[in-house]
Amino acid sequence: MNQPLAFVHPGAKIAKNVVIEPFCTISNNVEIGEGTWIGPNVTIMEGARIGKNCSIFPGSVIAAVPQDLKFDGEETLAVIGDHTTIRECVTINRGTKDRGATAIGSHCLIMAYSHVAHDCIVGDYCIFSNNSTLAGHITIGNHVILAGLTAVHQFVTIGDHAFVAGGSLVRKDVPPFVKAAREPLSYVGINSIGLRRRGFSSEKIKEIQNIYRLLYQKKYNNTQALQIIEAEMIATPERDEILQFIRDSQRGIMKGYFQN
């Protein structure tokens, strides 16, 4: 249902049962999936791909061109998965030729005044609290929570099930399953509450704790810790995910609090 006071470009592809409220602007080369609600005063620019049953609240701007001086007008996308909620005044820029798209997964909640810059890749079931800010080229896994006023440096990676405390400056990679807090950002334990809520058993949580105890609390360097973890701990998907994350890290992982 399109309001007569909204502007919808004839080239936009709008599925059935999409509600577009007054004073929206929807540009050419936009696709919106079934059941999505576009609130008043939303601006959706060229290159947006919005999934099914999303909610986009007033003042949001989706798929504006990147805030990147290297951007040269190339055709890129801003992709939002199904069942994702974008709250008031969120800005999501489309990608550059580096990745070709900025992508946010399904079942995410992006709270008011958050910003997702060009070429960010965000997984499913993520929650970004108010004023979370992502610079360009960031990769965030599934079930990640950023508390309010978190700012993430460009090219950082944050692993699955991580929790980052409010007001944090994220300059290094944050491994999966952990809680990150303090300044400089440090390991302060595993995200045991979040893991329990998502069905992880007590045995699995203990296994993850033992891995990070070797990594962060035994004063080994990362190379030593990885060798010990691989040699002494049974191979499981969680163990291997942690090992692979650390080995793949380009910026280096955050430190333990006693190491700063």
C-alpha positions as CSV (number, residue, x, y, z in Angstrom):
1,M,0.0,0.0,0.0
2,N,1.6,3.2,-1.2
3,Q,0.6,6.6,0.3
4,P,-0.1,9.3,-2.2
5,L,2.3,11.6,-0.3
6,A,5.2,9.1,-0.8
7,F,7.4,9.2,-3.9
8,V,8.1,5.7,-5.4
9,H,10.2,5.6,-8.6
10,P,8.5,3.6,-11.3
11,G,11.7,1.5,-11.6
12,A,11.5,0.3,-8.0
13,K,10.3,-3.3,-7.4
14,I,7.9,-3.4,-4.6
15,A,6.5,-6.7,-3.5
16,K,3.0,-7.5,-2.3
17,N,1.8,-6.2,1.1
18,V,4.5,-3.6,1.5
19,V,3.4,-0.6,3.4
20,I,5.0,2.7,2.5
21,E,4.0,5.6,4.8
22,P,3.8,9.3,3.8
23,F,6.8,11.4,2.8
24,C,9.1,8.5,1.9
25,T,11.4,8.7,-1.1
26,I,12.1,5.4,-2.9
27,S,14.5,5.6,-5.8
28,N,15.1,3.6,-8.9
29,N,16.9,0.3,-8.7
30,V,15.4,-0.6,-5.3
31,E,13.8,-3.9,-4.3
32,I,11.6,-4.4,-1.3
33,G,10.3,-7.8,-0.2
34,E,6.8,-8.8,0.9
35,G,5.4,-7.6,4.2
36,T,7.9,-4.9,4.8
37,W,6.9,-1.6,6.5
38,I,8.6,1.6,5.5
39,G,7.8,4.3,8.0
40,P,7.3,8.0,7.4
41,N,10.2,10.1,6.1
42,V,12.4,7.2,5.2
43,T,14.8,7.6,2.2
44,I,15.7,4.5,0.3
45,M,18.3,5.2,-2.5
46,E,19.5,3.4,-5.5
47,G,21.0,0.0,-4.9
48,A,18.9,-1.0,-1.8
49,R,17.8,-4.6,-1.5
50,I,15.4,-5.0,1.4
51,G,14.1,-8.4,2.4
52,K,10.7,-9.7,3.6
53,N,8.9,-8.5,6.8
54,C,11.4,-5.8,7.7
55,S,10.5,-2.6,9.6
56,I,12.3,0.7,8.8
57,F,11.5,3.6,11.1
58,P,11.3,7.3,10.4
59,G,14.4,9.3,9.4
60,S,16.4,6.3,8.2
61,V,18.5,6.6,5.0
62,I,19.3,3.3,3.3
63,A,21.9,2.9,0.4
64,A,23.3,6.4,0.3
65,V,26.6,6.6,-1.6
66,P,29.7,5.7,0.5
67,Q,31.5,8.3,2.6
68,D,34.7,7.3,0.8
69,L,36.7,9.6,-1.4
70,K,37.8,6.6,-3.5
71,F,34.2,5.9,-4.5
72,D,33.9,6.6,-8.2
73,G,30.2,6.1,-8.8
74,E,30.3,2.3,-9.4
75,E,27.1,0.4,-9.1
76,T,27.0,-1.3,-5.7
77,L,24.3,-2.4,-3.2
78,A,23.1,-2.1,0.3
79,V,21.4,-5.4,1.3
80,I,19.1,-6.0,4.3
81,G,17.9,-9.5,5.1
82,D,14.5,-10.7,6.2
83,H,12.8,-9.8,9.5
84,T,15.3,-7.1,10.3
85,T,14.3,-3.9,12.1
86,I,16.0,-0.6,11.4
87,R,15.1,2.0,14.0
88,E,15.0,5.8,13.8
89,C,17.6,7.8,11.9
90,V,19.8,4.8,11.1
91,T,22.2,5.3,8.1
92,I,23.4,2.4,6.0
93,N,25.7,3.2,3.1
94,R,26.1,1.0,0.0
95,G,29.3,-0.7,-0.9
96,T,32.3,0.3,-3.0
97,K,34.2,-1.8,-5.6
98,D,36.1,-3.4,-2.7
99,R,33.2,-5.7,-1.7
100,G,30.4,-4.5,-4.0
101,A,27.9,-4.3,-1.2
102,T,27.1,-3.5,2.4
103,A,25.1,-6.4,3.8
104,I,23.1,-6.8,7.0
105,G,21.6,-10.3,7.7
106,S,18.2,-11.5,8.8
107,H,16.5,-11.0,12.2
108,C,18.7,-8.1,13.2
109,L,17.8,-5.1,15.3
110,I,19.7,-1.9,14.4
111,M,18.7,0.7,17.0
112,A,18.3,4.5,16.6
113,Y,21.1,6.7,15.2
114,S,23.4,3.8,14.4
115,H,25.6,4.0,11.3
116,V,26.8,1.1,9.0
117,A,29.4,2.3,6.6
118,H,30.4,1.0,3.1
119,D,31.4,-2.6,2.6
120,C,30.4,-3.8,6.1
121,I,29.2,-7.4,6.3
122,V,26.9,-8.1,9.3
123,G,25.5,-11.6,10.1
124,D,22.1,-12.8,11.4
125,Y,20.5,-12.1,14.8
126,C,22.7,-9.1,15.6
127,I,21.7,-6.3,17.9
128,F,23.3,-2.8,17.6
129,S,22.2,-0.5,20.4
130,N,21.7,3.2,20.0
131,N,24.5,5.2,18.3
132,S,26.6,2.2,17.4
133,T,29.0,3.2,14.6
134,L,30.7,0.9,12.1
135,A,33.5,2.3,9.9
136,G,34.1,0.7,6.5
137,H,35.1,-2.8,5.6
138,I,34.0,-4.3,8.9
139,T,32.9,-8.0,9.3
140,I,30.6,-9.0,12.1
141,G,29.4,-12.5,12.7
142,N,26.1,-13.9,13.9
143,H,24.4,-13.2,17.3
144,V,26.7,-10.2,18.0
145,I,25.6,-7.5,20.4
146,L,27.1,-4.0,20.4
147,A,25.9,-2.0,23.4
148,G,25.2,1.7,23.0
149,L,27.8,4.2,21.7
150,T,30.2,1.5,20.5
151,A,32.5,2.6,17.7
152,V,34.3,0.0,15.5
153,H,37.5,0.8,13.6
154,Q,37.6,0.1,9.9
155,F,38.7,-3.5,8.8
156,V,37.9,-4.9,12.3
157,T,36.3,-8.4,12.5
158,I,34.0,-9.4,15.4
159,G,33.3,-13.1,15.9
160,D,30.0,-15.0,16.4
161,H,28.2,-14.6,19.8
162,A,30.5,-11.7,21.0
163,F,29.2,-9.0,23.3
164,V,30.8,-5.5,23.3
165,A,30.1,-3.3,26.2
166,G,28.7,0.2,25.8
167,G,30.9,3.1,25.0
168,S,33.7,0.8,23.7
169,L,36.3,1.8,21.0
170,V,36.9,-1.4,19.0
171,R,40.4,-1.1,17.4
172,K,41.3,-4.8,17.3
173,D,39.5,-8.0,16.3
174,V,37.1,-9.5,18.9
175,P,37.1,-13.3,18.9
176,P,33.9,-15.4,19.0
177,F,32.0,-16.1,22.2
178,V,33.6,-13.4,24.4
179,K,32.7,-10.3,26.3
180,A,34.8,-7.2,25.5
181,A,35.0,-4.1,27.7
182,R,37.3,-1.6,29.4
183,E,39.7,0.9,27.7
184,P,41.7,-0.2,25.8
185,L,39.1,-2.9,24.8
186,S,40.0,-6.1,26.6
187,Y,38.8,-9.7,27.1
188,V,36.7,-9.8,30.3
189,G,35.2,-13.3,30.1
190,I,33.1,-15.3,27.7
191,N,29.5,-14.3,26.9
192,S,28.1,-17.1,29.1
193,I,24.6,-15.5,29.5
194,G,24.2,-15.0,25.7
195,L,25.4,-18.6,25.1
196,R,23.0,-20.1,27.6
197,R,20.1,-18.1,26.0
198,R,21.0,-19.6,22.7
199,G,21.0,-23.2,23.9
200,F,24.7,-23.9,24.6
201,S,25.1,-26.6,27.2
202,S,27.1,-26.0,30.5
203,E,29.7,-28.5,29.2
204,K,30.1,-26.5,25.9
205,I,30.4,-23.2,27.8
206,K,33.1,-24.7,30.1
207,E,35.0,-25.9,27.0
208,I,35.0,-22.4,25.6
209,Q,36.1,-21.0,29.0
210,N,39.0,-23.4,29.1
211,I,40.1,-22.3,25.6
212,Y,40.1,-18.6,26.5
213,R,41.7,-19.3,29.9
214,L,44.7,-20.7,28.0
215,L,44.7,-17.8,25.5
216,Y,44.2,-14.9,27.9
217,Q,44.9,-15.9,31.5
218,K,48.1,-18.1,31.3
219,K,50.4,-15.4,30.0
220,Y,51.3,-17.3,26.9
221,N,51.8,-15.4,23.7
222,N,49.2,-16.1,21.0
223,T,51.4,-18.6,19.1
224,Q,52.1,-20.6,22.2
225,A,48.5,-20.6,23.3
226,L,47.2,-21.8,19.9
227,Q,49.7,-24.6,19.8
228,I,48.7,-25.8,23.3
229,I,45.0,-25.5,22.6
230,E,45.3,-27.5,19.4
231,A,47.5,-30.1,21.0
232,E,45.7,-30.6,24.3
233,M,42.0,-29.9,23.6
234,I,39.6,-32.1,21.7
235,A,38.7,-30.8,18.3
236,T,35.2,-29.4,18.2
237,P,33.5,-26.9,16.0
238,E,33.8,-24.2,18.6
239,R,37.5,-24.9,19.3
240,D,38.3,-24.8,15.6
241,E,36.3,-21.6,15.0
242,I,38.3,-19.9,17.7
243,L,41.6,-21.1,16.3
244,Q,40.7,-20.2,12.7
245,F,39.5,-16.7,13.8
246,I,42.8,-15.9,15.5
247,R,44.9,-17.3,12.7
248,D,42.9,-15.3,10.1
249,S,43.1,-12.0,12.1
250,Q,44.6,-9.2,10.1
251,R,44.5,-6.5,12.8
252,G,45.4,-8.8,15.7
253,I,43.0,-9.7,18.5
254,M,42.2,-7.6,21.6
255,K,44.4,-8.3,24.6
256,G,43.5,-9.7,28.0
257,Y,42.9,-6.9,30.6
258,F,46.1,-7.8,32.6
259,Q,48.2,-7.4,29.4
260,N,47.4,-3.7,28.8
